[in-house]
Amino acid sequence: MKIESNTKTIELKKYTWLINSKNYLLLVIFLLVALAAQSQSLSDIQNLKVDNLSDAQIEQLIKRAESSGLSTNQLTALARERGMPASEAAKLSQRISALQMTVSSPGTGQNTSDSRSINGFQETDMFDSIRRSDPYYDLSLKQKKIFGYKLFHNRDLNFSPSLNIATPQSYVIGPGDQLLIDVYGASQQSFDLSVSPEGRVFIPNIGPVQVGGSSIEAASVRIKSALGRIYSGLNGSNPNTFIQVRLGNIRSIKVSMVGELTKPGTYTLPSFATVFNGLYAAGGPNENGAFRKVQVYRDSKLVATVDIYEFLSKGDQKSNITLQDNDVVLVPAVETRVEIIGPVRREGLFEVKPGESLEDLFIYTGGMTSLAYRDRVTVRRIENNQRKVVDVPSSEFGSFSLMDGDEIFIGEALERFSNRVQVTGSVTRPGEYSLDEGGLTVKGLIEKAQGLKPEAFSNRATLYRTSADLTLAAQPLDLKGILSGASPDVPLKNEDLLFVPSRYDIQEEYYVKISGEINYPGTYPFASDMTVGDLILRSGGMLESATNSQIEIARRVRDANSGKIAEIKTLSIDPNLELTEEERNQPLQPFDHVFIRRSPGFEREQLVTIQGEVMYPGEFAIAGANERISDVIKRAGGINQYAYPKGASLIRRTVYYKGPTEEELREKALLNIRANLDPETNREGNEAEELLFERIDAKIAQNELEKLKLQQEEQRRKLFAISPAFDSLRQDSTLISMRMKEQDFVGIDLQYILQHPGSEEDLILLEGDIIQIPKELQTVRMVGEVLLPTTTRFMSGSSLKKYISKAGGFTEDSRRAKTYVVYANGDAQSTRSFLGIKSYPKIEPGAEIVVPRKPVRQRLNAAGWIGLASSLATLGILIDRLLP
């Protein structure tokens, strides 16, 4: 109950926090909406267009949501609850997902030089790579679609005027300009003069000269005339003195940028600045600004009209005049803007001038792509307060006038071929071929495909034909007869497909199998006239344990009425695999299964281990099937003077022992041989040893490959296998560990065995047996429910109770009647009771006294006693009624 209460408290806190977070995030959304769409009020979220939000604004929205602990799904759900249409909410989710995928996608390396280091950790803006890779990151989708809009928002593009140019003769001089006058020839002099606010320069020894408002060319004439008073070589038809007027530091001018601009205002620009420089400084036209009618006013008079599209499509800058002080650049609102959608080089929103047609528009789109349907376009427009569709054929592209809001849709070419036929299957060059005007037949198509492959099934082919209603029809063909001329040829039609099957496509793949005492058992491809010896060679040869006789071949039975499941054949082959007449007369057939049997006289060595007090401890090979414990003890030199035979034990493997398989033993032997032959860790070998090393290394690699395949197959099998139901015994971990033990103690009486060899106590040895013979034991151990579990010295003649008293006696939870003793050889003996008299086991050196715990009893509660009393009362009433 306490856990449930805590869980509910946590859920209530989460719910309260979520409500507060949603309220805070709602304010954030409204603020972002106000920034993204200035014309909308804070409560106008239902009219918000996600396409008008830039990636930068979406980024801010994601960061605010993350700081509030909200996920993307919660963010879109909140916007949906507050009135955002489902379509716009879906767009918002897609924009957020796309931005996050771009951030996490590989290859967008981040430059950590701009990151901050806090306490040894580096903080990197996850959106920094997108900003670097996308120069239009701050633009909305609609802004990116407006043709020309990106021109003034590309951070990699700079419209700053170049000041390192020759002095233009048409430059109009104004106050603040620096004039550099060089006199050269018969006389030499230099003047560095600044134009005064009144437009004059003061030349030493001459006086002021009016140059303001004049071009460099006109000012040069005036200055030359003034200098001619003291430099006579400047005058006349053959002057010997010359002057050059250059600009030094140029002045700054103020230009007013007004109208539909991103950042309207008054800007201070260099006097070399042009209209484009002013537009770039002001951020260019905004979403409602005109790109085709940028007006320049000077002294309240229109002096130039700039068409940005002329620059973008033709590179024409004739109208891009140099600005002067106090000029006004006006960007009016766009009058006619259309959208073109479809396979053109450049899709988007385009501004058109009055009188321009579709052909003019296609110049700005870069023309149609090769996929475009050029015969007709579809125009959607609003006319008389309703929408209408206008079909414009290609003949009217040059005369069709466009209106504001038109949406021009260009279709794509059909995915259909007008003269295609195909051939697939067993031909030399399958693929597509053209249907000539003169026609093409099946035989001609085969010749174009350079004939049939050798495995082609020419008895029958199929011609798949597209009917007039676009349904599929199949026509069988006698391909062999057509190619030989025995059958009439078939003319082909458009979109015909000829399929020539292979013999292998229409029959099951033939194979043979081999298993048993073979190096690489498995399934192998069948070959004509293959014999058992050929299959043995293909599978790596027989093992040493294999017999060359009694080889069985299991063959499929094709007569279902005979009742036989398989036909069994036996044969013998030559031990050296020489081809015999018997083998030649019994070739293999497809799907045969060959079994190589183990030789009756072959046995792998089996080892037992003797540990402890014998003369020669270690591993011993079992000499015969009836070798006993006494035999191996004798081979080990017998027990020594320190041995304690009564404490000897035998450890034997159980049925759950998982030892190495024969394949693993063979592989281990190969690994040892390779390690001993490896020239990198051993001496250099001769040629025979090198060849042996290469063979063994190849076999080990093959074994590793086979093991990998088996592991993959086992993983697939486990993936789709259904877990079997476990019985109650398997569900008990303690019982499982006891039941699945791989080794067990077997109690033996070695002293009796040595005195009576061959008796029933003298067990026959099995592989893996371990005989342990300890030294003389002098202690007894007490464990379980005693007050002080301990080990004490052995006291000859002492009873079990005396040893229990050495451990402090029994505990209150002890089950005295079940006390038992485990002897050093593994035998156990329990306490016996007769007429209340307990008979405790005898204690020997090395014994272990175990006192078990009483089982926990479940006491009946009040409800249980009531139920029991009720049952007894019911039983009594029933008996009373049944008795006469």
C-alpha positions, 0 to 999 in steps of 0.5 A: 500500500505504501508503494502504491501511495508513493507511486500516485504521489510521483504521478501527481507531481509529474502531472502538475509539472507537466501542466506548468511546463505546458503553460510556460511553453504556450507562452514561448510558442506565442512569442515565437509566433509573434516573431515569425508572423508580425501581422498575427496576434498572440491568439492567432495560432490557428492561422499560423503557417509553418512554412513561414517559420525559418529553420532558426525559429524552429531551432529556438522552439526546440531549445525552449521545449527541451529546456522545459522538459518537453518532447517533440510529440508533447510540443506538437500535441500542445500546439494542436490543443491550442487551435493549430490545424492538424495539417500545420501541426503535422508540418511542424512535426516534420520540420522538427524531425527533419532539423533534428535528423540533419543535426544527428546525421553523419558527416556534418562535422562540428568545428569545436573552435567556437564552443565554450569550455566549462569546467573541463567540458566542451559545450557545442551548439548542436545546430552549429553545423547546419548554420555553417552548411546552409547559408539561408538557415534564417529564411523560411520556406516561403522566403526560399521559394521567392526568386531573387530573395536569396541574393541578399541573404547569402552570407557567402556573397558580398556586395561591398563596392571595390575601392581598389579601382582606377578613378572613374572619369564619370565620378561626381565630386562632392564635399569630403572627397580627396583629390590628388593632382599630379603635374608632370612633364617640363614642370613637376608638382603634386597637390593633395587637396580636399573638397570643402563643404562649398564644393571647392578645392584651394590650390596654393598660389592660385586660389579656390576652384569650384569642382563640387557637382562636377565629374572628374573629367569636367573638374580636370578641365577646370583645374588645368585651366587654373594651373595654366596661369603658373604653368604655361606648358599646360597651354597651347597646341603643343604642351610640354606639361601635363596634369592627372587628377586622381581620387584619394580618400572618397567621401561617404554618402547617406542614402535612404532605403525605404519601402518593402525592405527587410531593414529599411532606414538611412544608410551611410555608404561609400560614394562608389556604392550602387543600388545593389550595395544599398539593397544588400545593406538594407537586407534586400526586398522583403516577402512583399517587396518588388524585385522588378521595379526598384526605383531611385529618386534624386532631388525628388525625380525618378532617375532609374528603375532597377530590375533585379531579375535582369541581373539574375538571368542575364547579368545585366547591370545597366540600371545599377547606377552609382548612388549619390548623397541624399538619394532615395531608393524605394522598393514598392510592393509586388504587384503580380507574383505567380508560382510555378510547380513542376519539372523546371530548372528552378521552381518557386515564386516569380514576379512578372511585369504587365504584359509578360507571358509564360515564355518570359517566365520560363526564362527566369525558371531556366526552362523546362527539364527533360521530364516536363510535358511541354504540350500544355500547362495548367494554370490555377487562378482566382477570378471573380472571387472564385478559383478556376483552372485554365489549360494553356496549350504550347501554342499560347505560351507567348501570348498568355498573360499572367495574373497575380496569384496564378499557380502554374503546374507543369506535368511530367512525361508519361512513364510509357514507351512507344517502341520498346520490347524486352527479353529476359531469362537465358539469353546472352544479352537480356534487356530492352530493345527498340521496336523498329518501324519495319517490325520485329519478330521473336526470332529477330529479338533473339538474334539481337540478344545474341542468341540463347545461353547453353542452359536455355529451355527452348521447348517452351517460352512465354511472351507477355503482352500488354493488352489495349486495356493495359491488362497482361496476357501470356502467349506460350511459344514453341521457341525451338520450332521458331528458331529452327523454322518449323513453327511460324515466327511471331511479330512483336508489339510495343511493350512485349516481354519475351521470357526464356527460362533456364533448365535450372529454373524449372527443376529442383537443384540436385545435391547429395549429402554425406555424414558420419566419419568424414572431415567435412560432412554436409550437402554438396552439389550433384555431378553426373557419374559421381561415385561415393569416392568422388563425394568422399574426396569432395568432403575432405576425406574420411577420418581415421575412425572411419571404415571403408566397408559397410558404407550405406547409401539412402536413396529416395523412393519414387514409387509411392505404392511400394510402401518403402520410405528409402532404398538402402544400398551398401558397398565397400571402397578401396582403403586408398580410394582407388576406383573399384569395379563395385564403386563404378557400378553404383554411381550416385543419384540426385538426393542420395545420402551417404553414411560413413560408419565408424570402424568397429575396432577403433577406440579413442584413448580414455583417461582417468586421474589419480590424485593424492597419496600414491607413488605416481599420481597423474593421468592414466589411460584405461587399458581395457573395458574391465579395468578396475580401481585396484588395477589403476592403483597398482599401475600408480605404484600403490598407496604410500605410507601417508595415505588414508584409504578410508578417506578415498573418494571417486569423482565420476561424471554425470549424464549432464557432463558436457565434455569436448566433442570429437570435432573439438578434440580434433580441432584442438589437436590441429591447433597444437600442431600448428602452434608447434610448426609456426615459424614465428614462434618456433624454429624454421621448418623444412619444406615438408613442415611448411607444407604441413603448416599450410594444410593445417592452417587451411583446415583450421580456417575452414573449421572456423567458417563452419562453426560461424555458419552453425552459430548463425543458424543456431541464433536464427533458430533461437530467434523463432523458437517457442520456449518449452514449458518447464516442469515444477522441478526445473522452476526450482533453482536449487533442484536445478543445480542439484539435478544438472551437476556434471560431477558427483561423489561416489563413496568407495572403501579403498581399504577393502578394495585393495584387500579384495581386488575384483570384488563388487566394491572394486568398481570398473573405471569410466572415462574422466573418473578422478580417484582422490586419496588424501593424507591421514585426516585428524579433524571432524567438522560440525555445520548446520544448526549448531551454536558454533559451527567449527572444526575440531580434532578427531577423538577416538571413541567419542560419540556424535553428541560429544562433538556436538557439545564441542560446537556449543550444542544444538540450536532451537531450530535444529532437527536433531532426529535428522542429523547425519554424517558425511564421511571423507569418502563421500558416503553419508549415514543418518541418525536412526531411531527405534522406540524413541531411542536414537542411534547416532552414526559413528564418527571417523576422521575427516567426517562432517556432522550436518544438523538440518533446520526444522521446516517452517510451519504455517500456523492457522489464523483465526479465519482458518480455525473458524473454517476448520470448525465449520467444516467439522460441524458440517461433517458432524451434521452429515454423519448424524443424518446418515446414521439410522 
